């Protein structure tokens, strides 16, 4: 059974099911796969994990302080494949690692920003190209590109961090403070530059994360979902088309069933941007894999008859959601009545034909909604309705 689950996981990781967003929702499997990480004598305090882009099906991890500046490559079964040392840096409170592709090159970034005593005046992010190595070689050395440096209020303010992510669409780096309560868990951004510079960046606050003591973060490759983990919680934010990440982080996140064991320390999406991988600190520690149980694509009824090779269950669900939706009058002269039979509408987003978000209605939690005086000019608009089951898209014509 264990091998069958892993085969399904690897197959799912290699397929890109849906290119557009937000046309689908993900249901995660509550049956979490637990695979032992071998070579526990080398990996006693894993504090970061990210997928390898050069070696799909593998993951880069590292230890917290106390280890040399080493990174380790694991396969999906938890086997240690190879490891090496990063030249020119020390492992000073390494807490997270991310991977990304930019201009045809693969990069790794390590967050050297732990500060339990909140006494540091400056923090570093170690940027390297992902090593191209012979996987049969157990030890090697690799050079850095440079250390990205940042400080708060000129060094007068200190924060502890354990979470790092990259927003490639906007060339931004995100870091999250590790504080004692969710109200104080702050998300900061700073520019991503791949060219060495001596600039000491001043991070800008862009939101707060609804989680206590965040220990890891990642952003999906489609740049629409952000996952954050702590020792007791696992949450996911969704960024809809036309929104900023500040908009996304302002909403209540989705909570995902996480491993019951304590001290979950780091999290990442696989290269599929959906499957979740988690590691924890301590010896005899497994790697946890949260597979995708179901992906539901919900399309506008105008597109239902297109000849596409989709799963029969997904197609039937799309039809069911559309039948449950009442949407009138359409065309409209300013008033639109919307009813979702047997469920509730949580959020409504109105986009123009260029894909720009022009109206947002959040925290509705109603089965019937009347939009009055939308003040939309004549034309065609796309309405995205967020319901429990996913996203329903409808076209609206204003006369």
C-alpha positions as CSV (number, residue, x, y, z in Angstrom):
1,X,0.0,0.0,0.0
2,X,2.8,2.3,0.9
3,X,4.5,1.8,-2.5
4,X,1.2,2.3,-4.3
5,X,0.7,5.7,-2.6
6,X,4.2,6.8,-3.5
7,X,3.7,5.7,-7.1
8,X,0.5,7.8,-7.3
9,X,2.4,10.7,-5.7
10,X,5.2,10.6,-8.2
11,X,2.8,10.3,-11.1
12,X,0.8,13.3,-9.9
13,X,4.0,15.3,-9.5
14,X,4.9,14.9,-13.1
15,X,1.5,16.1,-14.6
16,X,0.4,19.7,-15.0
17,X,-3.4,19.3,-14.9
18,X,-4.7,22.8,-15.2
19,X,-2.9,25.8,-16.6
20,X,-5.3,28.5,-15.7
21,X,-6.1,29.8,-12.2
22,X,-8.3,30.1,-10.2
23,X,-10.2,27.4,-12.1
24,X,-9.6,24.6,-9.6
25,X,-9.6,23.8,-6.0
26,X,-7.4,21.2,-4.2
27,X,-8.5,18.6,-1.6
28,X,-5.6,17.2,0.3
29,X,-5.5,13.6,1.5
30,X,-5.8,13.2,5.3
31,X,-3.8,9.9,5.0
32,X,-0.3,11.5,5.3
33,X,2.6,9.4,4.0
34,X,5.4,9.1,6.5
35,X,8.8,8.0,5.2
36,X,12.0,7.7,7.4
37,X,14.9,9.9,6.6
38,X,18.1,7.9,6.6
39,X,21.5,9.0,7.7
40,X,20.1,10.5,10.9
41,X,23.6,11.0,12.3
42,X,24.1,13.7,9.6
43,X,20.6,15.1,9.7
44,X,19.7,15.7,13.4
45,X,18.1,19.2,13.1
46,X,16.6,19.7,9.7
47,X,15.2,23.2,9.5
48,X,14.6,23.8,5.8
49,X,13.3,21.9,2.7
50,X,12.8,22.7,-0.9
51,X,12.4,20.7,-4.2
52,X,15.3,20.3,-6.5
53,X,14.7,21.7,-9.9
54,X,17.8,20.2,-11.4
55,X,17.0,16.8,-10.0
56,X,13.2,16.3,-10.0
57,X,11.9,14.0,-7.3
58,X,14.7,15.1,-4.9
59,X,14.7,17.7,-2.1
60,X,17.4,19.9,-0.6
61,X,17.5,20.1,3.2
62,X,19.9,21.6,5.7
63,X,20.5,21.6,9.5
64,X,20.1,24.5,11.9
65,X,23.1,26.0,13.7
66,X,25.8,23.6,14.9
67,X,26.4,22.0,11.5
68,X,28.9,23.1,8.9
69,X,27.5,25.1,5.9
70,X,26.2,21.9,4.3
71,X,23.2,21.2,2.1
72,X,21.9,17.6,1.7
73,X,19.9,16.0,-1.2
74,X,17.2,13.5,-0.3
75,X,15.1,11.4,-2.6
76,X,11.3,11.0,-2.2
77,X,11.9,7.8,-0.1
78,X,14.0,9.7,2.4
79,X,17.4,8.3,1.2
80,X,20.4,10.7,1.5
81,X,21.8,10.9,-2.0
82,X,24.6,13.4,-1.8
83,X,25.7,16.4,0.2
84,X,28.2,19.2,0.0
85,X,29.6,22.4,1.6
86,X,28.9,26.0,0.6
87,X,32.1,28.0,0.4
88,X,32.6,31.4,2.0
89,X,29.7,31.3,4.6
90,X,29.0,29.9,8.0
91,X,25.9,28.1,9.1
92,X,24.7,30.9,11.4
93,X,21.1,30.1,12.2
94,X,20.1,28.6,8.9
95,X,16.3,28.3,9.2
96,X,14.8,27.8,5.7
97,X,15.7,27.2,2.0
98,X,13.8,27.9,-1.2
99,X,14.5,26.9,-4.8
100,X,13.4,28.8,-8.0
101,X,14.1,29.1,-11.7
102,X,15.0,32.5,-13.2
103,X,16.1,33.2,-16.8
104,X,16.8,29.5,-17.4
105,X,19.0,29.1,-14.3
106,X,18.2,27.2,-11.1
107,X,18.8,28.9,-7.8
108,X,18.8,28.1,-4.1
109,X,18.4,30.7,-1.3
110,X,19.1,29.9,2.4
111,X,17.7,32.0,5.2
112,X,20.5,32.7,7.6
113,X,18.2,34.8,9.8
114,X,17.4,32.9,13.0
115,X,17.6,35.2,16.1
116,X,16.0,33.6,19.1
117,X,17.3,36.3,21.4
118,X,16.4,39.1,19.0
119,X,19.8,40.8,19.3
120,X,21.0,40.8,15.7
121,X,21.3,44.1,13.8
122,X,21.6,42.5,10.3
123,X,20.4,39.3,8.6
124,X,21.6,37.4,5.6
125,X,20.1,35.3,2.8
126,X,22.7,33.0,1.0
127,X,22.1,32.9,-2.7
128,X,23.7,30.1,-4.8
129,X,23.1,28.4,-8.1
130,X,21.8,25.0,-7.6
131,X,24.8,22.6,-7.7
132,X,25.3,20.6,-10.8
133,X,27.0,17.5,-9.5
134,X,27.6,13.8,-10.0
135,X,24.9,12.3,-7.7
136,X,27.3,9.4,-7.0
137,X,29.7,11.8,-5.3
138,X,29.1,12.1,-1.6
139,X,31.0,15.2,-0.7
140,X,31.7,18.4,-2.8
141,X,32.2,22.1,-2.4
142,X,30.1,24.9,-4.0
143,X,30.5,28.7,-4.2
144,X,27.9,31.3,-3.3
145,X,26.8,34.1,-5.7
146,X,26.5,36.6,-2.8
147,X,24.8,37.2,0.6
148,X,21.7,39.4,0.4
149,X,21.7,41.6,3.5
150,X,18.9,43.3,5.2
151,X,18.2,45.2,8.4
152,X,15.2,46.7,10.2
153,X,15.2,50.5,10.9
154,X,18.9,50.7,10.3
155,X,19.7,47.8,12.6
156,X,17.8,49.2,15.6
157,X,15.0,46.6,15.4
158,X,15.5,42.8,15.6
159,X,13.2,39.9,14.7
160,X,13.5,36.1,14.8
161,X,12.7,34.4,11.5
162,X,12.4,30.9,10.3
163,X,10.3,31.3,7.1
164,X,11.4,32.3,3.5
165,X,9.7,32.4,0.1
166,X,10.2,34.0,-3.3
167,X,7.6,35.8,-5.4
168,X,9.0,35.5,-8.9
169,X,6.3,37.4,-10.6
170,X,7.2,40.6,-8.8
171,X,10.9,39.8,-8.0
172,X,10.3,39.9,-4.3
173,X,11.6,37.9,-1.3
174,X,9.2,37.3,1.6
175,X,10.3,36.6,5.2
176,X,8.1,36.0,8.2
177,X,8.8,36.9,11.8
178,X,8.5,34.2,14.4
179,X,6.6,35.8,17.3
180,X,4.5,34.5,20.2
181,X,1.1,35.1,18.7
182,X,-0.6,35.2,15.3
183,X,-1.4,38.9,15.6
184,X,2.4,39.6,15.7
185,X,3.5,37.2,13.0
186,X,4.5,39.8,10.4
187,X,5.2,39.2,6.7
188,X,7.9,41.4,5.2
189,X,9.1,41.8,1.6
190,X,12.3,43.0,-0.1
191,X,13.5,43.1,-3.7
192,X,15.0,40.0,-5.3
193,X,18.3,40.7,-7.1
194,X,20.5,38.1,-8.6
195,X,23.3,40.5,-9.2
196,X,25.8,41.0,-6.3
197,X,25.2,44.3,-4.5
198,X,26.4,45.8,-1.2
199,X,22.9,47.2,-0.5
200,X,21.5,46.5,2.9
201,X,17.7,46.2,2.2
202,X,15.0,47.6,4.5
203,X,12.1,45.1,4.5
204,X,8.6,46.4,4.1
205,X,5.6,45.0,5.9
206,X,3.0,43.6,3.6
207,X,0.7,41.6,5.9
208,X,0.2,39.4,9.0
209,X,0.0,35.6,9.0
210,X,-2.8,34.0,11.0
211,X,-0.4,31.5,12.7
212,X,1.6,31.3,15.9
213,X,5.4,30.9,15.7
214,X,5.8,30.3,12.0
215,X,8.7,27.9,11.2
216,X,8.6,27.5,7.4
217,X,7.0,28.8,4.2
218,X,6.7,28.2,0.5
219,X,4.9,29.7,-2.6
220,X,3.6,27.5,-5.4
221,X,5.1,27.7,-8.8
222,X,1.9,29.3,-10.2
223,X,2.4,32.0,-7.6
224,X,-1.2,31.7,-6.4
225,X,-0.8,29.7,-3.1
226,X,1.4,30.3,-0.1
227,X,1.8,27.6,2.6
228,X,3.0,28.4,6.1
229,X,3.8,25.9,8.9
230,X,4.4,26.1,12.7
231,X,4.9,23.5,15.3
232,X,1.2,23.1,15.7
233,X,-0.5,24.5,12.5
234,X,-0.4,24.4,8.7
235,X,-2.2,27.1,6.7
236,X,-2.6,28.0,3.1
237,X,-3.4,31.4,1.5
238,X,-4.8,31.8,-2.0
239,X,-4.0,34.8,-4.2
240,X,-6.6,35.3,-7.0
241,X,-6.0,36.8,-10.4
242,X,-5.6,40.6,-10.1
243,X,-4.7,40.5,-6.4
244,X,-1.5,41.3,-4.6
245,X,-0.1,39.0,-1.9
246,X,-1.1,41.8,0.6
247,X,-4.7,41.2,-0.5
248,X,-4.3,37.4,-0.1
249,X,-2.7,37.7,3.4
250,X,-5.5,39.9,4.6
251,X,-8.0,37.0,4.4
252,X,-8.5,34.1,6.8
253,X,-6.4,31.2,5.5
254,X,-7.4,27.6,4.9
255,X,-6.2,25.2,7.5
256,X,-4.8,21.8,6.4
257,X,-4.6,18.6,8.4
258,X,-0.9,18.3,9.4
259,X,1.2,15.5,10.9
260,X,0.3,14.9,14.6
261,X,3.9,14.7,15.7
262,X,5.4,17.9,17.2
263,X,8.2,20.2,16.0
264,X,7.3,20.3,12.3
265,X,10.0,22.7,11.2
266,X,9.9,23.2,7.4
267,X,7.5,22.9,4.5
268,X,7.5,23.1,0.7
269,X,5.4,22.3,-2.3
270,X,6.7,19.7,-4.8
271,X,7.5,20.8,-8.3
272,X,3.9,20.1,-9.2
273,X,3.0,23.0,-6.9
274,X,0.4,21.0,-5.1
275,X,1.8,18.0,-3.1
276,X,3.2,19.2,0.3
277,X,6.4,17.9,2.0
278,X,7.3,18.5,5.6
279,X,10.3,17.8,7.8
280,X,10.9,18.1,11.5
281,X,13.8,18.6,13.9
282,X,15.3,15.8,16.0
283,X,16.7,12.4,15.4
284,X,14.7,9.5,14.0
285,X,12.7,12.1,12.1
286,X,10.5,11.2,9.1
287,X,9.7,13.2,6.0
288,X,5.9,13.7,5.8
289,X,4.1,13.9,2.4
290,X,0.6,15.2,2.1
291,X,-0.7,14.0,-1.3
292,X,-3.5,15.5,-3.3
293,X,-6.7,13.5,-3.0
294,X,-8.7,15.4,-5.6
295,X,-8.3,18.4,-7.9
296,X,-11.7,19.9,-9.0
297,X,-11.8,22.1,-12.0
298,X,-14.9,24.3,-12.2
299,X,-15.4,26.1,-15.5
300,X,-17.8,28.6,-16.9
301,X,-20.8,26.9,-18.6
302,X,-19.7,28.4,-21.9
303,X,-16.7,26.1,-21.9
304,X,-18.4,22.8,-20.8
305,X,-18.6,21.4,-24.3
306,X,-15.0,21.8,-25.2
307,X,-13.3,18.6,-26.2
308,X,-10.8,18.1,-23.4
309,X,-9.5,14.9,-21.8
310,X,-10.7,15.4,-18.2
311,X,-11.5,13.0,-15.4
312,X,-15.2,11.9,-15.4
313,X,-15.6,12.7,-11.7
314,X,-14.3,16.2,-12.3
315,X,-16.6,16.8,-15.2
316,X,-19.7,15.6,-13.3
317,X,-18.8,17.9,-10.3
318,X,-18.5,20.9,-12.7
319,X,-21.9,20.2,-14.0
320,X,-23.4,19.8,-10.5
321,X,-22.0,23.1,-9.3
322,X,-23.3,24.9,-12.4
323,X,-26.8,23.4,-11.9
324,X,-26.9,24.6,-8.3
325,X,-26.1,28.2,-9.3
326,X,-28.8,30.7,-10.1
327,X,-27.5,33.9,-11.7
328,X,-29.9,36.5,-13.0
329,X,-30.7,38.8,-14.8
330,X,-28.0,38.3,-17.3
331,X,-27.6,40.6,-19.2
332,X,-28.1,43.1,-16.4
333,X,-28.6,46.8,-16.0
334,X,-27.0,47.1,-12.6
335,X,-28.6,44.5,-10.3
336,X,-27.5,40.9,-10.2
337,X,-29.1,38.1,-8.1
338,X,-26.9,35.1,-7.2
339,X,-28.1,32.0,-5.4
340,X,-26.0,28.9,-4.7
341,X,-28.5,26.1,-3.8
342,X,-27.3,23.8,-1.0
343,X,-24.3,25.8,-0.1
344,X,-22.9,29.3,0.6
345,X,-21.0,31.9,-1.3
346,X,-17.9,33.0,0.6
347,X,-16.3,35.5,-1.8
348,X,-17.1,37.2,-5.2
349,X,-14.5,38.6,-7.5
350,X,-15.3,40.6,-10.7
351,X,-12.8,40.9,-13.5
352,X,-12.8,42.8,-16.7
353,X,-11.9,41.1,-20.0
354,X,-8.2,42.0,-19.5
355,X,-8.2,40.0,-16.3
356,X,-8.0,43.0,-14.0
357,X,-9.8,42.7,-10.6
358,X,-12.2,45.5,-10.3
359,X,-14.6,44.5,-7.5
360,X,-14.2,42.3,-4.4
361,X,-16.8,41.0,-2.0
362,X,-15.4,39.0,0.9
363,X,-16.5,37.1,4.0
364,X,-20.1,36.9,2.7
365,X,-21.1,33.4,3.9
366,X,-24.5,33.6,2.2
367,X,-26.5,31.3,-0.1
368,X,-28.3,34.3,-1.7
369,X,-26.6,37.5,-2.7
370,X,-27.9,40.6,-4.5
371,X,-25.4,42.9,-6.0
372,X,-26.9,46.4,-6.3
373,X,-25.5,49.4,-8.2
374,X,-22.4,47.6,-9.3
375,X,-21.6,50.8,-11.3
376,X,-20.1,48.7,-14.0
377,X,-19.9,50.2,-17.5
378,X,-21.4,48.4,-20.5
379,X,-19.5,45.3,-21.5
380,X,-18.7,41.7,-20.6
381,X,-17.2,40.7,-17.2
382,X,-16.0,37.5,-15.6
383,X,-17.4,36.7,-12.1
384,X,-15.5,34.2,-9.9
385,X,-17.5,32.8,-7.0
386,X,-15.6,31.2,-4.2
387,X,-17.7,28.4,-2.6
388,X,-16.7,25.5,-0.3
389,X,-16.2,23.2,-3.3
390,X,-13.9,25.6,-5.2
391,X,-14.3,28.3,-7.8
392,X,-17.3,28.8,-10.1
393,X,-16.8,31.2,-13.1
394,X,-19.6,32.9,-14.9
395,X,-19.8,35.6,-17.6
396,X,-21.8,38.7,-16.9
397,X,-23.0,41.1,-19.6
398,X,-23.9,44.7,-18.5
399,X,-26.2,46.7,-20.7
